């Protein structure tokens, strides 16, 4: 089981990417660093050399963060992304992690790996903390315009991802809407609601934005426009919360004393909302495991993304999605 790492993708590539991959290799995972071999070897030399479970595959081109994804992917056939996905396609690797241009990652995955049968549009998923653990929300930005059937497909791949990562056998799935009543929502959510309520999935109906963190639902489905706003709002709110707390502690001596007693709990809470703890967001629906990491990912985030990708590949995530999509499509054909 090997994980490819795009060493040239990200704001701090290859330095931080190589360092994070090396940290992941200490767990025993086999890793393939793809990119400019000279630059990668230079970074590895700084860090003490190459362990036996880490190899380097040269790719003479790389795709910049600001390049037009579709054009760059087709033009740069020897980019670190294309070479990495080709290794998966040829069965020489089992997953890929990249902190590079997210549009280029998606375009390259679609061009090289193709879609899983039954999937029209892949979705990006992420884990979100709740009062009872974690839940999955998708799509968080891959598709800003969707049809109802796309949301149905997101529900299937989201449920399988939830089973694999959160180990919930029969995850509760909900559509994000502006109210819990079936009369609420827009044309898209109402049509998707009709498609999902008769499926074999554990679909529980609508969920409002204020209830996402309650822990009463395991998978929240929405289009990428709404999902990306929810994600960015959550990230901004968590930063603001800890900023407000920091300012409040400065206000008085009693607040500073109280902080000393709560410091450990606040640190744990901060880690809960730290994206580097999760590493990357999986692109679900392509015929292979692919994790998209934040462009400014520190080594810790890259390390965790590699570990996460290895876990998903080990659990045959893609094959399970194929089986569930086939089952769902058969059910709708019978109806």
C-alpha positions as YAML, in Angstrom:
chain: A
units: angstrom
residues:
- id: 1
  name: UNK
  ca: [0.00, 0.00, 0.00]
- id: 2
  name: UNK
  ca: [1.70, 3.19, -1.25]
- id: 3
  name: UNK
  ca: [0.71, 6.84, -0.93]
- id: 4
  name: UNK
  ca: [1.86, 9.35, -3.57]
- id: 5
  name: UNK
  ca: [2.64, 12.86, -2.37]
- id: 6
  name: UNK
  ca: [2.76, 15.76, -4.80]
- id: 7
  name: UNK
  ca: [5.98, 17.33, -3.55]
- id: 8
  name: UNK
  ca: [5.61, 20.41, -5.77]
- id: 9
  name: UNK
  ca: [2.06, 21.39, -4.75]
- id: 10
  name: UNK
  ca: [1.43, 24.06, -2.12]
- id: 11
  name: UNK
  ca: [2.57, 27.48, -0.98]
- id: 12
  name: UNK
  ca: [5.64, 26.04, 0.78]
- id: 13
  name: UNK
  ca: [6.61, 23.26, -1.63]
- id: 14
  name: UNK
  ca: [8.75, 21.29, -1.65]
- id: 15
  name: UNK
  ca: [10.19, 22.07, 1.82]
- id: 16
  name: UNK
  ca: [7.10, 21.62, 4.01]
- id: 17
  name: UNK
  ca: [5.67, 18.85, 1.81]
- id: 18
  name: UNK
  ca: [8.83, 16.75, 1.98]
- id: 19
  name: UNK
  ca: [9.12, 17.28, 5.72]
- id: 20
  name: UNK
  ca: [5.51, 16.20, 6.31]
- id: 21
  name: UNK
  ca: [5.87, 13.14, 4.08]
- id: 22
  name: UNK
  ca: [9.04, 12.15, 5.90]
- id: 23
  name: UNK
  ca: [7.24, 12.43, 9.24]
- id: 24
  name: UNK
  ca: [4.48, 10.17, 7.90]
- id: 25
  name: UNK
  ca: [7.07, 7.63, 6.74]
- id: 26
  name: UNK
  ca: [8.13, 7.08, 10.36]
- id: 27
  name: UNK
  ca: [4.83, 5.23, 10.87]
- id: 28
  name: UNK
  ca: [5.96, 2.60, 8.36]
- id: 29
  name: UNK
  ca: [3.80, 3.72, 5.45]
- id: 30
  name: UNK
  ca: [5.33, 3.39, 1.97]
- id: 31
  name: UNK
  ca: [5.47, 6.82, 0.36]
- id: 32
  name: UNK
  ca: [6.31, 8.05, -3.14]
- id: 33
  name: UNK
  ca: [7.38, 11.69, -3.41]
- id: 34
  name: UNK
  ca: [6.68, 12.98, -6.92]
- id: 35
  name: UNK
  ca: [8.33, 16.10, -8.30]
- id: 36
  name: UNK
  ca: [11.68, 17.72, -9.11]
- id: 37
  name: UNK
  ca: [14.09, 15.02, -7.92]
- id: 38
  name: UNK
  ca: [17.00, 17.38, -7.31]
- id: 39
  name: UNK
  ca: [14.96, 19.71, -5.11]
- id: 40
  name: UNK
  ca: [13.33, 16.82, -3.24]
- id: 41
  name: UNK
  ca: [16.67, 15.10, -2.58]
- id: 42
  name: UNK
  ca: [18.08, 18.41, -1.36]
- id: 43
  name: UNK
  ca: [15.29, 18.73, 1.20]
- id: 44
  name: UNK
  ca: [15.64, 15.09, 2.26]
- id: 45
  name: UNK
  ca: [19.36, 15.56, 2.76]
- id: 46
  name: UNK
  ca: [18.65, 18.46, 5.12]
- id: 47
  name: UNK
  ca: [16.36, 16.17, 7.11]
- id: 48
  name: UNK
  ca: [18.82, 13.28, 7.39]
- id: 49
  name: UNK
  ca: [18.39, 11.25, 4.21]
- id: 50
  name: UNK
  ca: [15.91, 8.87, 2.61]
- id: 51
  name: UNK
  ca: [14.36, 6.04, 4.67]
- id: 52
  name: UNK
  ca: [13.86, 2.66, 3.00]
- id: 53
  name: UNK
  ca: [10.06, 3.08, 2.77]
- id: 54
  name: UNK
  ca: [10.25, 6.40, 0.88]
- id: 55
  name: UNK
  ca: [11.08, 6.73, -2.80]
- id: 56
  name: UNK
  ca: [11.31, 9.65, -5.21]
- id: 57
  name: UNK
  ca: [9.79, 9.70, -8.71]
- id: 58
  name: UNK
  ca: [10.93, 12.54, -10.93]
- id: 59
  name: UNK
  ca: [8.43, 14.87, -12.61]
- id: 60
  name: UNK
  ca: [9.93, 17.68, -14.64]
- id: 61
  name: UNK
  ca: [6.91, 20.00, -14.50]
- id: 62
  name: UNK
  ca: [4.68, 21.45, -11.79]
- id: 63
  name: UNK
  ca: [1.40, 23.37, -11.77]
- id: 64
  name: UNK
  ca: [1.38, 26.72, -10.00]
- id: 65
  name: UNK
  ca: [-1.33, 27.80, -7.58]
- id: 66
  name: UNK
  ca: [-2.47, 30.59, -9.90]
- id: 67
  name: UNK
  ca: [-2.57, 28.67, -13.17]
- id: 68
  name: UNK
  ca: [-5.81, 27.93, -15.00]
- id: 69
  name: UNK
  ca: [-6.51, 24.30, -13.98]
- id: 70
  name: UNK
  ca: [-7.88, 22.80, -17.20]
- id: 71
  name: UNK
  ca: [-5.24, 24.43, -19.40]
- id: 72
  name: UNK
  ca: [-2.34, 23.58, -17.09]
- id: 73
  name: UNK
  ca: [-3.35, 19.93, -16.66]
- id: 74
  name: UNK
  ca: [-3.65, 19.29, -20.39]
- id: 75
  name: UNK
  ca: [-0.55, 21.28, -21.29]
- id: 76
  name: UNK
  ca: [1.75, 19.91, -18.58]
- id: 77
  name: UNK
  ca: [1.52, 16.18, -19.12]
- id: 78
  name: UNK
  ca: [4.64, 15.56, -17.03]
- id: 79
  name: UNK
  ca: [3.54, 17.58, -14.02]
- id: 80
  name: UNK
  ca: [3.90, 16.10, -10.54]
- id: 81
  name: UNK
  ca: [0.10, 15.79, -10.39]
- id: 82
  name: UNK
  ca: [-0.28, 13.94, -13.68]
- id: 83
  name: UNK
  ca: [2.65, 11.63, -12.88]
- id: 84
  name: UNK
  ca: [1.24, 10.89, -9.41]
- id: 85
  name: UNK
  ca: [-2.23, 10.04, -10.70]
- id: 86
  name: UNK
  ca: [-0.68, 7.94, -13.45]
- id: 87
  name: UNK
  ca: [1.04, 5.82, -10.79]
- id: 88
  name: UNK
  ca: [-2.37, 5.14, -9.23]
- id: 89
  name: UNK
  ca: [-3.89, 4.35, -12.61]
- id: 90
  name: UNK
  ca: [-1.12, 1.84, -13.30]
- id: 91
  name: UNK
  ca: [-1.55, 0.19, -9.90]
- id: 92
  name: UNK
  ca: [1.84, 1.37, -8.63]
- id: 93
  name: UNK
  ca: [0.30, 3.49, -5.85]
- id: 94
  name: UNK
  ca: [-3.00, 3.50, -3.95]
- id: 95
  name: UNK
  ca: [-3.66, 7.12, -3.04]
- id: 96
  name: UNK
  ca: [-2.47, 10.67, -3.69]
- id: 97
  name: UNK
  ca: [-2.08, 13.71, -1.45]
- id: 98
  name: UNK
  ca: [-1.60, 17.22, -2.83]
- id: 99
  name: UNK
  ca: [-1.66, 20.72, -1.35]
- id: 100
  name: UNK
  ca: [-1.49, 22.24, -4.80]
- id: 101
  name: UNK
  ca: [-3.96, 24.00, -7.07]
- id: 102
  name: UNK
  ca: [-7.29, 22.43, -6.06]
- id: 103
  name: UNK
  ca: [-8.85, 22.98, -9.49]
- id: 104
  name: UNK
  ca: [-5.87, 21.30, -11.13]
- id: 105
  name: UNK
  ca: [-6.08, 18.39, -8.68]
- id: 106
  name: UNK
  ca: [-9.72, 17.83, -9.62]
- id: 107
  name: UNK
  ca: [-9.07, 18.21, -13.36]
- id: 108
  name: UNK
  ca: [-6.09, 15.86, -13.26]
- id: 109
  name: UNK
  ca: [-7.99, 13.26, -11.22]
- id: 110
  name: UNK
  ca: [-10.90, 13.32, -13.67]
- id: 111
  name: UNK
  ca: [-8.62, 13.19, -16.70]
- id: 112
  name: UNK
  ca: [-6.44, 10.33, -15.41]
- id: 113
  name: UNK
  ca: [-8.52, 8.28, -12.98]
- id: 114
  name: UNK
  ca: [-11.98, 9.04, -14.40]
- id: 115
  name: UNK
  ca: [-15.20, 8.90, -12.41]
- id: 116
  name: UNK
  ca: [-16.66, 5.98, -10.53]
- id: 117
  name: UNK
  ca: [-19.54, 4.46, -12.58]
- id: 118
  name: UNK
  ca: [-22.74, 6.16, -11.44]
- id: 119
  name: UNK
  ca: [-21.03, 9.43, -10.49]
- id: 120
  name: UNK
  ca: [-21.51, 12.47, -12.68]
- id: 121
  name: UNK
  ca: [-19.66, 14.96, -10.48]
- id: 122
  name: UNK
  ca: [-17.14, 14.20, -7.73]
- id: 123
  name: UNK
  ca: [-17.54, 16.05, -4.44]
- id: 124
  name: UNK
  ca: [-15.11, 17.31, -1.83]
- id: 125
  name: UNK
  ca: [-15.94, 16.20, 1.71]
- id: 126
  name: UNK
  ca: [-14.67, 17.34, 5.08]
- id: 127
  name: UNK
  ca: [-15.00, 16.37, 8.73]
- id: 128
  name: UNK
  ca: [-16.62, 18.87, 11.07]
- id: 129
  name: UNK
  ca: [-16.58, 18.64, 14.89]
- id: 130
  name: UNK
  ca: [-19.89, 18.28, 16.73]
- id: 131
  name: UNK
  ca: [-20.97, 17.98, 20.36]
- id: 132
  name: UNK
  ca: [-20.90, 14.20, 19.97]
- id: 133
  name: UNK
  ca: [-17.80, 13.68, 17.83]
- id: 134
  name: UNK
  ca: [-17.56, 14.46, 14.13]
- id: 135
  name: UNK
  ca: [-19.75, 14.53, 11.04]
- id: 136
  name: UNK
  ca: [-19.19, 14.75, 7.28]
- id: 137
  name: UNK
  ca: [-20.32, 17.60, 5.05]
- id: 138
  name: UNK
  ca: [-20.18, 17.60, 1.24]
- id: 139
  name: UNK
  ca: [-19.87, 19.13, -1.28]
- id: 140
  name: UNK
  ca: [-17.66, 21.94, 0.05]
- id: 141
  name: UNK
  ca: [-16.69, 23.57, -3.22]
- id: 142
  name: UNK
  ca: [-16.25, 21.24, -6.18]
- id: 143
  name: UNK
  ca: [-19.67, 21.91, -7.75]
- id: 144
  name: UNK
  ca: [-21.41, 25.25, -7.30]
- id: 145
  name: UNK
  ca: [-24.32, 24.29, -9.56]
- id: 146
  name: UNK
  ca: [-25.95, 20.90, -8.98]
- id: 147
  name: UNK
  ca: [-28.94, 18.81, -9.97]
- id: 148
  name: UNK
  ca: [-30.94, 16.77, -7.48]
- id: 149
  name: UNK
  ca: [-29.39, 13.53, -8.69]
- id: 150
  name: UNK
  ca: [-25.93, 14.93, -7.94]
- id: 151
  name: UNK
  ca: [-26.98, 15.44, -4.31]
- id: 152
  name: UNK
  ca: [-28.24, 11.85, -4.25]
- id: 153
  name: UNK
  ca: [-24.82, 10.67, -5.44]
- id: 154
  name: UNK
  ca: [-23.10, 12.86, -2.82]
- id: 155
  name: UNK
  ca: [-25.22, 11.16, -0.16]
- id: 156
  name: UNK
  ca: [-23.99, 7.73, -1.23]
- id: 157
  name: UNK
  ca: [-20.27, 8.53, -1.34]
- id: 158
  name: UNK
  ca: [-20.59, 10.63, 1.84]
- id: 159
  name: UNK
  ca: [-22.18, 7.72, 3.68]
- id: 160
  name: UNK
  ca: [-19.40, 5.32, 2.65]
- id: 161
  name: UNK
  ca: [-16.75, 7.86, 3.65]
- id: 162
  name: UNK
  ca: [-18.46, 8.29, 7.02]
- id: 163
  name: UNK
  ca: [-18.50, 4.52, 7.55]
- id: 164
  name: UNK
  ca: [-14.80, 4.26, 6.73]
- id: 165
  name: UNK
  ca: [-13.55, 7.20, 8.80]
- id: 166
  name: UNK
  ca: [-16.03, 7.56, 11.67]
- id: 167
  name: UNK
  ca: [-16.91, 3.84, 11.80]
- id: 168
  name: UNK
  ca: [-20.66, 4.50, 11.88]
- id: 169
  name: UNK
  ca: [-22.35, 1.44, 10.31]
- id: 170
  name: UNK
  ca: [-25.57, 3.17, 9.18]
- id: 171
  name: UNK
  ca: [-24.90, 6.94, 9.12]
- id: 172
  name: UNK
  ca: [-27.78, 9.39, 9.37]
- id: 173
  name: UNK
  ca: [-27.96, 11.55, 6.24]
- id: 174
  name: UNK
  ca: [-29.64, 14.93, 5.92]
- id: 175
  name: UNK
  ca: [-30.01, 17.67, 3.32]
- id: 176
  name: UNK
  ca: [-29.00, 21.16, 4.40]
- id: 177
  name: UNK
  ca: [-32.00, 23.45, 4.14]
- id: 178
  name: UNK
  ca: [-33.60, 26.58, 5.62]
- id: 179
  name: UNK
  ca: [-36.01, 24.58, 7.76]
- id: 180
  name: UNK
  ca: [-36.80, 21.04, 8.90]
- id: 181
  name: UNK
  ca: [-40.27, 20.89, 7.34]
- id: 182
  name: UNK
  ca: [-40.53, 19.10, 3.97]
- id: 183
  name: UNK
  ca: [-42.21, 22.20, 2.52]
- id: 184
  name: UNK
  ca: [-39.04, 24.23, 3.10]
- id: 185
  name: UNK
  ca: [-35.98, 24.44, 0.86]
- id: 186
  name: UNK
  ca: [-35.65, 25.41, -2.79]
- id: 187
  name: UNK
  ca: [-36.45, 23.46, -5.95]
- id: 188
  name: UNK
  ca: [-33.12, 21.62, -5.74]
- id: 189
  name: UNK
  ca: [-33.45, 20.42, -2.14]
- id: 190
  name: UNK
  ca: [-37.12, 19.48, -2.53]
- id: 191
  name: UNK
  ca: [-36.39, 17.31, -5.58]
- id: 192
  name: UNK
  ca: [-33.37, 15.74, -3.90]
- id: 193
  name: UNK
  ca: [-35.53, 15.08, -0.83]
- id: 194
  name: UNK
  ca: [-37.94, 13.04, -2.94]
- id: 195
  name: UNK
  ca: [-35.07, 11.01, -4.42]
- id: 196
  name: UNK
  ca: [-33.48, 10.24, -1.06]
- id: 197
  name: UNK
  ca: [-36.48, 9.49, 1.13]
- id: 198
  name: UNK
  ca: [-37.24, 6.26, -0.72]
- id: 199
  name: UNK
  ca: [-33.67, 4.97, -0.88]
- id: 200
  name: UNK
  ca: [-31.94, 2.31, 1.22]
- id: 201
  name: UNK
  ca: [-29.86, 5.07, 2.81]
- id: 202
  name: UNK
  ca: [-30.61, 6.19, 6.37]
- id: 203
  name: UNK
  ca: [-32.03, 9.49, 5.19]
- id: 204
  name: UNK
  ca: [-33.63, 11.55, 7.98]
- id: 205
  name: UNK
  ca: [-34.75, 14.64, 6.03]
- id: 206
  name: UNK
  ca: [-33.69, 18.26, 6.28]
- id: 207
  name: UNK
  ca: [-31.27, 19.81, 8.76]
- id: 208
  name: UNK
  ca: [-30.84, 23.52, 9.43]
- id: 209
  name: UNK
  ca: [-27.49, 25.26, 9.61]
- id: 210
  name: UNK
  ca: [-27.78, 25.82, 13.36]
- id: 211
  name: UNK
  ca: [-28.12, 22.06, 13.93]
- id: 212
  name: UNK
  ca: [-25.05, 20.92, 11.97]
- id: 213
  name: UNK
  ca: [-22.95, 20.79, 15.15]
- id: 214
  name: UNK
  ca: [-25.57, 19.09, 17.31]
- id: 215
  name: UNK
  ca: [-24.33, 15.57, 16.60]
- id: 216
  name: UNK
  ca: [-27.82, 14.41, 15.54]
- id: 217
  name: UNK
  ca: [-26.75, 13.85, 11.93]
- id: 218
  name: UNK
  ca: [-23.67, 12.12, 10.49]
- id: 219
  name: UNK
  ca: [-23.64, 13.30, 6.85]
- id: 220
  name: UNK
  ca: [-24.88, 16.69, 5.65]
- id: 221
  name: UNK
  ca: [-25.40, 17.03, 1.89]
- id: 222
  name: UNK
  ca: [-25.52, 20.30, -0.05]
- id: 223
  name: UNK
  ca: [-24.25, 21.85, -3.27]
- id: 224
  name: UNK
  ca: [-20.70, 23.19, -3.39]
- id: 225
  name: UNK
  ca: [-21.76, 26.84, -3.32]
- id: 226
  name: UNK
  ca: [-23.59, 26.47, -0.01]
- id: 227
  name: UNK
  ca: [-21.06, 23.97, 1.39]
- id: 228
  name: UNK
  ca: [-18.09, 26.24, 0.76]
- id: 229
  name: UNK
  ca: [-19.83, 29.14, 2.51]
- id: 230
  name: UNK
  ca: [-20.61, 26.90, 5.50]
- id: 231
  name: UNK
  ca: [-16.98, 25.73, 5.66]
- id: 232
  name: UNK
  ca: [-15.49, 29.23, 5.41]
- id: 233
  name: UNK
  ca: [-17.99, 30.58, 7.94]
- id: 234
  name: UNK
  ca: [-17.07, 27.78, 10.37]
- id: 235
  name: UNK
  ca: [-13.36, 28.44, 9.94]
- id: 236
  name: UNK
  ca: [-13.82, 32.18, 10.39]
- id: 237
  name: UNK
  ca: [-16.07, 31.75, 13.41]
- id: 238
  name: UNK
  ca: [-13.57, 29.46, 15.15]
- id: 239
  name: UNK
  ca: [-10.77, 31.99, 14.59]
- id: 240
  name: UNK
  ca: [-12.97, 34.80, 15.82]
- id: 241
  name: UNK
  ca: [-14.01, 32.82, 18.91]
- id: 242
  name: UNK
  ca: [-10.43, 32.21, 20.01]
- id: 243
  name: UNK
  ca: [-9.57, 35.81, 19.17]
- id: 244
  name: UNK
  ca: [-12.44, 37.06, 21.35]
- id: 245
  name: UNK
  ca: [-11.32, 34.72, 24.12]
- id: 246
  name: UNK
  ca: [-7.75, 36.01, 23.91]
- id: 247
  name: UNK
  ca: [-8.93, 39.61, 24.19]
- id: 248
  name: UNK
  ca: [-11.20, 38.74, 27.11]
- id: 249
  name: UNK
  ca: [-8.33, 37.14, 29.04]
- id: 250
  name: UNK
  ca: [-6.35, 40.37, 28.74]
- id: 251
  name: UNK
  ca: [-9.19, 42.30, 30.31]
- id: 252
  name: UNK
  ca: [-8.69, 41.54, 34.00]
- id: 253
  name: UNK
  ca: [-6.56, 39.70, 36.52]
- id: 254
  name: UNK
  ca: [-9.39, 37.31, 37.40]
- id: 255
  name: UNK
  ca: [-9.76, 36.37, 33.73]
- id: 256
  name: UNK
  ca: [-6.03, 35.62, 33.50]
- id: 257
  name: UNK
  ca: [-6.25, 33.43, 36.60]
- id: 258
  name: UNK
  ca: [-9.26, 31.62, 35.17]
- id: 259
  name: UNK
  ca: [-7.38, 31.01, 31.92]
- id: 260
  name: UNK
  ca: [-4.60, 29.24, 33.83]
- id: 261
  name: UNK
  ca: [-7.13, 26.67, 35.08]
- id: 262
  name: UNK
  ca: [-8.75, 26.28, 31.65]
- id: 263
  name: UNK
  ca: [-5.59, 26.39, 29.52]
- id: 264
  name: UNK
  ca: [-5.47, 22.63, 28.87]
- id: 265
  name: UNK
  ca: [-9.17, 22.48, 27.90]
- id: 266
  name: UNK
  ca: [-8.82, 25.52, 25.61]
- id: 267
  name: UNK
  ca: [-5.80, 23.93, 23.92]
- id: 268
  name: UNK
  ca: [-7.78, 20.73, 23.30]
- id: 269
  name: UNK
  ca: [-10.69, 22.76, 21.92]
- id: 270
  name: UNK
  ca: [-8.33, 24.65, 19.62]
- id: 271
  name: UNK
  ca: [-6.97, 21.35, 18.26]
- id: 272
  name: UNK
  ca: [-10.53, 20.22, 17.51]
- id: 273
  name: UNK
  ca: [-10.95, 23.11, 15.08]
- id: 274
  name: UNK
  ca: [-7.41, 22.93, 13.65]
- id: 275
  name: UNK
  ca: [-7.54, 21.76, 10.01]
- id: 276
  name: UNK
  ca: [-4.00, 20.38, 10.24]
- id: 277
  name: UNK
  ca: [-5.33, 17.67, 12.59]
- id: 278
  name: UNK
  ca: [-7.39, 16.27, 9.67]
- id: 279
  name: UNK
  ca: [-4.77, 16.82, 6.96]
- id: 280
  name: UNK
  ca: [-6.89, 17.03, 3.83]
- id: 281
  name: UNK
  ca: [-10.33, 16.78, 2.27]
- id: 282
  name: UNK
  ca: [-11.04, 13.72, 0.08]
- id: 283
  name: UNK
  ca: [-12.26, 14.09, -3.47]
- id: 284
  name: UNK
  ca: [-15.04, 11.51, -3.53]
- id: 285
  name: UNK
  ca: [-16.35, 10.04, -6.76]
- id: 286
  name: UNK
  ca: [-13.14, 9.58, -8.75]
- id: 287
  name: UNK
  ca: [-11.79, 6.07, -9.30]
- id: 288
  name: UNK
  ca: [-9.01, 6.37, -6.75]
- id: 289
  name: UNK
  ca: [-8.22, 7.87, -3.35]
- id: 290
  name: UNK
  ca: [-7.27, 11.55, -3.54]
- id: 291
  name: UNK
  ca: [-6.87, 14.03, -0.68]
- id: 292
  name: UNK
  ca: [-6.72, 17.78, -1.23]
- id: 293
  name: UNK
  ca: [-4.74, 19.56, 1.47]
- id: 294
  name: UNK
  ca: [-4.82, 23.28, 2.24]
- id: 295
  name: UNK
  ca: [-2.37, 25.26, 0.11]
- id: 296
  name: UNK
  ca: [-0.54, 26.58, 3.17]
- id: 297
  name: UNK
  ca: [-0.47, 23.19, 4.93]
- id: 298
  name: UNK
  ca: [2.35, 22.87, 7.48]
- id: 299
  name: UNK
  ca: [4.30, 19.58, 7.71]
- id: 300
  name: UNK
  ca: [1.92, 18.32, 10.42]
- id: 301
  name: UNK
  ca: [-1.06, 18.66, 8.07]
- id: 302
  name: UNK
  ca: [0.77, 16.86, 5.25]
- id: 303
  name: UNK
  ca: [1.74, 14.05, 7.62]
- id: 304
  name: UNK
  ca: [-1.87, 13.62, 8.77]
- id: 305
  name: UNK
  ca: [-3.15, 13.79, 5.19]
- id: 306
  name: UNK
  ca: [-0.82, 10.93, 4.20]
- id: 307
  name: UNK
  ca: [-1.95, 8.86, 7.18]
- id: 308
  name: UNK
  ca: [-5.58, 9.60, 6.32]
- id: 309
  name: UNK
  ca: [-5.10, 8.66, 2.66]
- id: 310
  name: UNK
  ca: [-3.44, 5.40, 3.66]
- id: 311
  name: UNK
  ca: [-6.37, 4.58, 5.97]
- id: 312
  name: UNK
  ca: [-8.95, 5.22, 3.23]
- id: 313
  name: UNK
  ca: [-7.04, 3.15, 0.67]
- id: 314
  name: UNK
  ca: [-6.62, 0.31, 3.19]
- id: 315
  name: UNK
  ca: [-10.39, 0.20, 3.73]
- id: 316
  name: UNK
  ca: [-11.15, -0.18, 0.00]
- id: 317
  name: UNK
  ca: [-13.11, 3.08, 0.00]
- id: 318
  name: UNK
  ca: [-13.57, 3.28, -3.77]
- id: 319
  name: UNK
  ca: [-14.76, -0.32, -4.15]
- id: 320
  name: UNK
  ca: [-17.33, 0.17, -1.39]
- id: 321
  name: UNK
  ca: [-18.63, 3.30, -3.12]
- id: 322
  name: UNK
  ca: [-18.98, 1.41, -6.38]
- id: 323
  name: UNK
  ca: [-21.05, -1.32, -4.71]
- id: 324
  name: UNK
  ca: [-23.36, 1.15, -2.97]
- id: 325
  name: UNK
  ca: [-23.88, 3.23, -6.11]
- id: 326
  name: UNK
  ca: [-24.72, 0.09, -8.07]
- id: 327
  name: UNK
  ca: [-27.19, -0.91, -5.37]
- id: 328
  name: UNK
  ca: [-28.83, 2.54, -5.32]
- id: 329
  name: UNK
  ca: [-29.08, 2.74, -9.12]
- id: 330
  name: UNK
  ca: [-30.61, -0.77, -9.25]
- id: 331
  name: UNK
  ca: [-33.21, 0.30, -6.68]
- id: 332
  name: UNK
  ca: [-34.21, 3.37, -8.70]
- id: 333
  name: UNK
  ca: [-34.38, 1.37, -11.93]
- id: 334
  name: UNK
  ca: [-36.79, -1.09, -10.28]
- id: 335
  name: UNK
  ca: [-38.96, 1.79, -9.09]
...
